Amino acid sequence: MSKNADGQIGTVAALVRSTFLVNAVYADSAREYGLTQQQGQLLCVLMAQPYGMSELGATLGLAKSSLTGLVDRSERNGLVQRTPDPQDSRAVRVSLTRQGAKLADEFYTETCRRVEELASGLAPAERDTLAALLGRVVTDNKVPTVFLGPDSAR
């Protein structure tokens, strides 16, 4: 069921297994930077812009209590800060501190390098095809922008 008649794995197996592969690379990279995988995701999301807590929870797919704990820990570590939301006095916006932005940039750059290496055995045209196809899957399924591409993050 996981292999086609020509010996190649099918779409479902390829997507699931590639998810495990990318998650493992991401987790290893985060660990080497003294981060949890969720902290790494938080920093990468906040690279683009500050977020309100509800937006951040929706983007990261976290319940309010889990998000609060993640932001609390990251704030204690000096990586993020909460500031009053100018549009809503009851709400806060979460943004990177200077230290958090520096760490996010280093972590992001290294993680991109490691993930890019996963496709190093492909020819440039094959990499372009892979990116286009996965990009369509992501777009068609309205996946939130939790990680910008290396060319669009800065």
N, C-alpha and C positions, 0 to 999 in steps of 0.2 A: 504494500500500500504506500510505502514511503518512496519507492523507486518506480520510475517509468520503465517501459519495455526496453528502452535504449540504455538502461543502467543509471540514468540521471535521477536525482531525487526530485520529487514533485514540488509544486509551488508552496503548499502548506508546510511541508517539512523544511524546505529551503528558508522560508520566512521565519519559522519558529526557531530553527537552529541558528540562523544569522542573528536573531534577537539575543539568544543566549551568548553568542560569540561577542557581539558588541557590548552587551551588558557586562560580561566578564572583563573586557578591556577597560571599560569605563570604571568599573569597581576597583580594578587594580590601580588605575591611574589616580583615582580619588584617594585610595588608601595611602599611596606614596606621597600625596600632598597633605596628609593628615586630615582628610575629609571623609565623611560617609558618602555613599553614592547619592543620597538625597541632598546633602549639603552641596555636592558638586553640581547637581541639577539646579538647585536654588541659585547658586552663583552664576551659572550659565544663563539662566532665564533673566536674572537681574542685570546682566551685561547690556541688554538692549534698552532697558528703561526701568524706572521704579514701578512697583505694582501695589495696588491695594490688596489687603488680605484676601478678600473674596475672589478677586481676579487671580491672585497667586494660587489659591487653593484649587480653582477650576483648571488653571494651566497645568499645575503639577499633579492634579488628580488626588489631592489629599483632603481628608476630613479636617474640619476646623481645629479640632484638638491636636491632631498630628502636625498640622501646619504651625500652630502656635508653639508647640514644643520645638519644632525645627528652627523657627525664627528666633525663639528664645535662646537656644544653644548657639546659634550662629551670631546672635547679638552679643552674648557673653564672650565669645571668642573674638570679638572686634571685627567681624566680617560684614555685618549688615547693621543698618540703623532704621529705627522707626521715626517718622516725622508726621506731624499732623497733616491730614489731607485738606488742601485749601478749599475743596469743593464740599466737604462734609466734616464738620467739626467733631463728629463722633467717631470718625474713621482715621486710620493711619495709612501711610504709604511706606513700603519697605524698599530700601535702596542699598547699594553697596557702599561701604566706607572706603576710604583710600586704600587701606590694607586689604579689604575684601576685593576691590577692583584689581589690585596688583596680583593677588593670588588667583582670582578668576581668570585673568589674562594668561598667567603662566599655566594654570591647569588646563584651560581651554586649548591653548596652543599645543601642549604636549598630548592631550587627548586626541585632538584632530590628527596629529602626526601618527599616533598609534592606530587609530581607526583607518586612516588612509593606507597604512601598511597592509591592512587585511586584504586589500584588493591589488597589492603590488604585482601579483602574477598575471593580471589582466593587461591586455593591450590598451592603449589610450582610447580607441574607439569602443572597446568593450566596457571600459569604465564609464564612458559617456552614456552608453546604452543602459547600463545598470543604474546610473544616477537618474536618467530620464524615467525609467520604468518605476523605480522606487519612489521617485518624486510624484508620479501620478498616483500611486497607491496612497501615499501620505496625503496628498491634496484631496483625492476622492473621498477619503475617510475623515477629512477635516481635523487632522492631528494638530494640536496647538504647537506653536513655535517654541519648543523647549530647548532647542539647540540650533543656533544659526550656522550656516555653512561658513567655512573658513574665509571665503571671499566677502562675506556680508557682515561679519561681526564687528568690524571696526569702522 
